[in-house]
């Protein structure tokens, strides 16, 4: 009797585990089925400057931003579009983790823009501001250092997208995560919109 009970429980667990594997979907499938491709493009490569490239981004940063949008900590830009996403309520923590895992494993996308003069000016500003301390050389991140995985990689990103995010940080509109620290830095250096444009252009050219 005891052996039969143990066998039955073992069989039930095996069936449950197998069914869980069958029903679990990978991040690539979810990214398509959840309609993320409509704005962020196939494989996380956005064709519209309004929407960021997500390919190759730090996983923890992606998860944090997704949750910031869901829970109202980030409201600016195209966030209202995401909050009205027809499938937003269907996302589970596991879905978000799977999608972020998929996107973080893709190669970075580079969308160069601007002139050589802008690139040179932006590079100098980026270094002088100390941006490399959190975002790494060229905005390419700090590798696998766990202390910096919540910071975004910036290289190759649409210049327009980067400019507007920095402008909103400077204006105090974007305040989630480390935005307030960046605002202090921007204000301390008295950055202008032209400076922000130059930084954005520089970063958009970094492979």
ROPARO-896219 format. One record per residue (C-alpha): x, y, z. Coordinates in steps of 0.5 Angstrom, whole numbers. Example, Ala and Ser with C-alpha at 12.3 -4.5 7.8 and 13.67 -1.06 7.14 Angstrom:
2
<r><px>25</px><py>-9</py><pz>16</pz></r>
<r><px>27</px><py>-2</py><pz>14</pz></r>
! end
This chain:
207
<r><px>0</px><py>0</py><pz>0</pz></r>
<r><px>6</px><py>5</py><pz>2</pz></r>
<r><px>10</px><py>3</py><pz>-4</pz></r>
<r><px>3</px><py>4</py><pz>-9</pz></r>
<r><px>2</px><py>11</py><pz>-5</pz></r>
<r><px>9</px><py>13</py><pz>-6</pz></r>
<r><px>9</px><py>11</py><pz>-14</pz></r>
<r><px>3</px><py>15</py><pz>-15</pz></r>
<r><px>6</px><py>21</py><pz>-12</pz></r>
<r><px>12</px><py>20</py><pz>-16</pz></r>
<r><px>8</px><py>19</py><pz>-22</pz></r>
<r><px>4</px><py>25</py><pz>-21</pz></r>
<r><px>10</px><py>30</py><pz>-20</pz></r>
<r><px>13</px><py>27</py><pz>-26</pz></r>
<r><px>6</px><py>29</py><pz>-30</pz></r>
<r><px>6</px><py>36</py><pz>-27</pz></r>
<r><px>13</px><py>37</py><pz>-29</pz></r>
<r><px>12</px><py>35</py><pz>-36</pz></r>
<r><px>6</px><py>39</py><pz>-37</pz></r>
<r><px>10</px><py>45</py><pz>-34</pz></r>
<r><px>15</px><py>44</py><pz>-39</pz></r>
<r><px>10</px><py>44</py><pz>-44</pz></r>
<r><px>6</px><py>50</py><pz>-43</pz></r>
<r><px>12</px><py>54</py><pz>-41</pz></r>
<r><px>14</px><py>59</py><pz>-47</pz></r>
<r><px>21</px><py>61</py><pz>-48</pz></r>
<r><px>22</px><py>69</py><pz>-49</pz></r>
<r><px>23</px><py>69</py><pz>-56</pz></r>
<r><px>16</px><py>66</py><pz>-57</pz></r>
<r><px>13</px><py>71</py><pz>-51</pz></r>
<r><px>16</px><py>77</py><pz>-54</pz></r>
<r><px>12</px><py>76</py><pz>-61</pz></r>
<r><px>6</px><py>73</py><pz>-58</pz></r>
<r><px>5</px><py>79</py><pz>-53</pz></r>
<r><px>6</px><py>84</py><pz>-59</pz></r>
<r><px>12</px><py>87</py><pz>-56</pz></r>
<r><px>15</px><py>87</py><pz>-63</pz></r>
<r><px>10</px><py>92</py><pz>-66</pz></r>
<r><px>14</px><py>98</py><pz>-62</pz></r>
<r><px>21</px><py>95</py><pz>-61</pz></r>
<r><px>21</px><py>91</py><pz>-67</pz></r>
<r><px>23</px><py>84</py><pz>-69</pz></r>
<r><px>29</px><py>81</py><pz>-64</pz></r>
<r><px>29</px><py>88</py><pz>-60</pz></r>
<r><px>31</px><py>92</py><pz>-66</pz></r>
<r><px>26</px><py>98</py><pz>-66</pz></r>
<r><px>26</px><py>102</py><pz>-73</pz></r>
<r><px>22</px><py>108</py><pz>-69</pz></r>
<r><px>27</px><py>113</py><pz>-65</pz></r>
<r><px>21</px><py>114</py><pz>-61</pz></r>
<r><px>22</px><py>106</py><pz>-58</pz></r>
<r><px>28</px><py>104</py><pz>-55</pz></r>
<r><px>32</px><py>98</py><pz>-58</pz></r>
<r><px>32</px><py>92</py><pz>-53</pz></r>
<r><px>37</px><py>87</py><pz>-56</pz></r>
<r><px>43</px><py>86</py><pz>-51</pz></r>
<r><px>40</px><py>90</py><pz>-46</pz></r>
<r><px>42</px><py>88</py><pz>-38</pz></r>
<r><px>37</px><py>83</py><pz>-36</pz></r>
<r><px>36</px><py>86</py><pz>-29</pz></r>
<r><px>35</px><py>93</py><pz>-32</pz></r>
<r><px>29</px><py>91</py><pz>-37</pz></r>
<r><px>26</px><py>87</py><pz>-31</pz></r>
<r><px>26</px><py>94</py><pz>-27</pz></r>
<r><px>23</px><py>98</py><pz>-32</pz></r>
<r><px>18</px><py>94</py><pz>-34</pz></r>
<r><px>16</px><py>93</py><pz>-27</pz></r>
<r><px>16</px><py>101</py><pz>-26</pz></r>
<r><px>12</px><py>102</py><pz>-32</pz></r>
<r><px>7</px><py>97</py><pz>-29</pz></r>
<r><px>7</px><py>100</py><pz>-22</pz></r>
<r><px>7</px><py>107</py><pz>-24</pz></r>
<r><px>14</px><py>109</py><pz>-22</pz></r>
<r><px>15</px><py>111</py><pz>-30</pz></r>
<r><px>10</px><py>115</py><pz>-33</pz></r>
<r><px>13</px><py>119</py><pz>-39</pz></r>
<r><px>14</px><py>118</py><pz>-46</pz></r>
<r><px>11</px><py>112</py><pz>-49</pz></r>
<r><px>9</px><py>109</py><pz>-42</pz></r>
<r><px>2</px><py>111</py><pz>-43</pz></r>
<r><px>2</px><py>106</py><pz>-49</pz></r>
<r><px>5</px><py>101</py><pz>-46</pz></r>
<r><px>0</px><py>102</py><pz>-40</pz></r>
<r><px>-6</px><py>101</py><pz>-45</pz></r>
<r><px>-2</px><py>95</py><pz>-48</pz></r>
<r><px>-8</px><py>90</py><pz>-49</pz></r>
<r><px>-4</px><py>84</py><pz>-46</pz></r>
<r><px>-1</px><py>88</py><pz>-40</pz></r>
<r><px>-5</px><py>85</py><pz>-35</pz></r>
<r><px>-3</px><py>78</py><pz>-38</pz></r>
<r><px>4</px><py>78</py><pz>-36</pz></r>
<r><px>7</px><py>74</py><pz>-31</pz></r>
<r><px>13</px><py>75</py><pz>-27</pz></r>
<r><px>16</px><py>69</py><pz>-31</pz></r>
<r><px>14</px><py>72</py><pz>-37</pz></r>
<r><px>17</px><py>78</py><pz>-36</pz></r>
<r><px>24</px><py>74</py><pz>-34</pz></r>
<r><px>23</px><py>70</py><pz>-40</pz></r>
<r><px>23</px><py>76</py><pz>-44</pz></r>
<r><px>28</px><py>80</py><pz>-41</pz></r>
<r><px>33</px><py>73</py><pz>-41</pz></r>
<r><px>31</px><py>73</py><pz>-49</pz></r>
<r><px>33</px><py>80</py><pz>-50</pz></r>
<r><px>39</px><py>80</py><pz>-46</pz></r>
<r><px>42</px><py>75</py><pz>-50</pz></r>
<r><px>41</px><py>78</py><pz>-57</pz></r>
<r><px>47</px><py>82</py><pz>-60</pz></r>
<r><px>47</px><py>90</py><pz>-59</pz></r>
<r><px>44</px><py>94</py><pz>-65</pz></r>
<r><px>47</px><py>100</py><pz>-67</pz></r>
<r><px>44</px><py>106</py><pz>-70</pz></r>
<r><px>49</px><py>111</py><pz>-72</pz></r>
<r><px>47</px><py>119</py><pz>-73</pz></r>
<r><px>50</px><py>126</py><pz>-73</pz></r>
<r><px>57</px><py>129</py><pz>-75</pz></r>
<r><px>64</px><py>127</py><pz>-73</pz></r>
<r><px>64</px><py>134</py><pz>-69</pz></r>
<r><px>58</px><py>132</py><pz>-65</pz></r>
<r><px>61</px><py>125</py><pz>-64</pz></r>
<r><px>67</px><py>128</py><pz>-61</pz></r>
<r><px>64</px><py>133</py><pz>-57</pz></r>
<r><px>59</px><py>128</py><pz>-54</pz></r>
<r><px>65</px><py>123</py><pz>-52</pz></r>
<r><px>68</px><py>128</py><pz>-49</pz></r>
<r><px>62</px><py>130</py><pz>-45</pz></r>
<r><px>61</px><py>123</py><pz>-43</pz></r>
<r><px>67</px><py>122</py><pz>-40</pz></r>
<r><px>68</px><py>128</py><pz>-36</pz></r>
<r><px>61</px><py>127</py><pz>-33</pz></r>
<r><px>64</px><py>121</py><pz>-30</pz></r>
<r><px>58</px><py>117</py><pz>-34</pz></r>
<r><px>63</px><py>111</py><pz>-35</pz></r>
<r><px>63</px><py>109</py><pz>-28</pz></r>
<r><px>56</px><py>107</py><pz>-28</pz></r>
<r><px>55</px><py>105</py><pz>-36</pz></r>
<r><px>62</px><py>103</py><pz>-38</pz></r>
<r><px>66</px><py>105</py><pz>-43</pz></r>
<r><px>62</px><py>108</py><pz>-49</pz></r>
<r><px>56</px><py>106</py><pz>-45</pz></r>
<r><px>57</px><py>99</py><pz>-46</pz></r>
<r><px>56</px><py>97</py><pz>-39</pz></r>
<r><px>60</px><py>94</py><pz>-34</pz></r>
<r><px>60</px><py>87</py><pz>-36</pz></r>
<r><px>57</px><py>82</py><pz>-31</pz></r>
<r><px>59</px><py>86</py><pz>-25</pz></r>
<r><px>53</px><py>85</py><pz>-21</pz></r>
<r><px>53</px><py>92</py><pz>-18</pz></r>
<r><px>52</px><py>95</py><pz>-25</pz></r>
<r><px>47</px><py>90</py><pz>-28</pz></r>
<r><px>41</px><py>95</py><pz>-26</pz></r>
<r><px>44</px><py>100</py><pz>-30</pz></r>
<r><px>42</px><py>101</py><pz>-38</pz></r>
<r><px>47</px><py>100</py><pz>-43</pz></r>
<r><px>47</px><py>106</py><pz>-48</pz></r>
<r><px>51</px><py>104</py><pz>-54</pz></r>
<r><px>48</px><py>104</py><pz>-61</pz></r>
<r><px>41</px><py>106</py><pz>-58</pz></r>
<r><px>37</px><py>111</py><pz>-62</pz></r>
<r><px>40</px><py>118</py><pz>-61</pz></r>
<r><px>33</px><py>121</py><pz>-61</pz></r>
<r><px>31</px><py>116</py><pz>-55</pz></r>
<r><px>37</px><py>118</py><pz>-51</pz></r>
<r><px>36</px><py>125</py><pz>-52</pz></r>
<r><px>29</px><py>125</py><pz>-49</pz></r>
<r><px>31</px><py>121</py><pz>-43</pz></r>
<r><px>36</px><py>125</py><pz>-41</pz></r>
<r><px>32</px><py>131</py><pz>-42</pz></r>
<r><px>27</px><py>129</py><pz>-38</pz></r>
<r><px>31</px><py>127</py><pz>-33</pz></r>
<r><px>34</px><py>134</py><pz>-33</pz></r>
<r><px>27</px><py>137</py><pz>-32</pz></r>
<r><px>26</px><py>132</py><pz>-26</pz></r>
<r><px>20</px><py>129</py><pz>-30</pz></r>
<r><px>24</px><py>122</py><pz>-30</pz></r>
<r><px>25</px><py>120</py><pz>-23</pz></r>
<r><px>25</px><py>113</py><pz>-22</pz></r>
<r><px>32</px><py>109</py><pz>-21</pz></r>
<r><px>38</px><py>113</py><pz>-21</pz></r>
<r><px>35</px><py>119</py><pz>-25</pz></r>
<r><px>35</px><py>124</py><pz>-19</pz></r>
<r><px>43</px><py>122</py><pz>-18</pz></r>
<r><px>44</px><py>124</py><pz>-26</pz></r>
<r><px>40</px><py>130</py><pz>-25</pz></r>
<r><px>44</px><py>133</py><pz>-20</pz></r>
<r><px>50</px><py>131</py><pz>-25</pz></r>
<r><px>47</px><py>135</py><pz>-31</pz></r>
<r><px>45</px><py>141</py><pz>-27</pz></r>
<r><px>52</px><py>141</py><pz>-23</pz></r>
<r><px>55</px><py>141</py><pz>-30</pz></r>
<r><px>50</px><py>146</py><pz>-33</pz></r>
<r><px>49</px><py>142</py><pz>-39</pz></r>
<r><px>45</px><py>145</py><pz>-45</pz></r>
<r><px>40</px><py>141</py><pz>-50</pz></r>
<r><px>46</px><py>142</py><pz>-55</pz></r>
<r><px>50</px><py>138</py><pz>-50</pz></r>
<r><px>45</px><py>132</py><pz>-49</pz></r>
<r><px>44</px><py>132</py><pz>-56</pz></r>
<r><px>52</px><py>131</py><pz>-57</pz></r>
<r><px>52</px><py>126</py><pz>-52</pz></r>
<r><px>46</px><py>122</py><pz>-55</pz></r>
<r><px>49</px><py>122</py><pz>-62</pz></r>
<r><px>56</px><py>120</py><pz>-59</pz></r>
<r><px>53</px><py>114</py><pz>-56</pz></r>
<r><px>49</px><py>112</py><pz>-62</pz></r>
<r><px>55</px><py>111</py><pz>-66</pz></r>
<r><px>58</px><py>106</py><pz>-61</pz></r>
<r><px>58</px><py>99</py><pz>-63</pz></r>
! end
